[in-house]
Amino acid sequence: MGLIGRIVGSPQAVATLGQAAREVAEVFTPNATRAMELVHETGQATLAQYGAEFSHAPGGWFDRFVNGLNRLPRPMLALGTLGLFVYAMAEPEGFGLRMQGLALVPEPLWWLLGAIVAFYFGARETYYRRARGGVAVPAAEAAGGGSSAAAGAEAVAAEGRNPALSEWAYQPGDR
């Protein structure tokens, strides 16, 4: 550094020369750290915008109506299935005719119906899992302090939770 200092002059001149070299190098090769910072800032701004959009959802009559409609399919499927049993007992001939009609439905249509139902219930399950969060790992197990599910269950019991459920939710070797 002594030779460069004698050629260039003061330490401030050396710093200025280094800054200029860095700026010239960034013309040809972008600064990876700064690029990652910008991507992170963009992501945070996007999440903040989405959060602001949905944090104050209006609670008007239409929203309550749509939420009510979203809650209908599962009870209707369950009650409809029970209704089929009642219908089969009350009018066996009519039930038999309708079941023969169902037997004529092509198999690809059954696959399509199965996919729609599976995606509907799968999406609801995914939504509720994300809203609820994941399965909590007991603190003793996460820190490596316990070596068995019983030790984890004792730690959870000390926190006032149900140890049987905690032991069932987290088995050693799951992670």
PyMOL commands that set and color helices and strands:
alter all, ss='L'
color gray80, all
select helices_A, chain A and resi 2-8+11-28+32-55+61-70+73-90+92-103+107-132+139-142+149-158+163-169
alter helices_A, ss='H'
color red, helices_A
deselect
rebuild
show_as cartoon
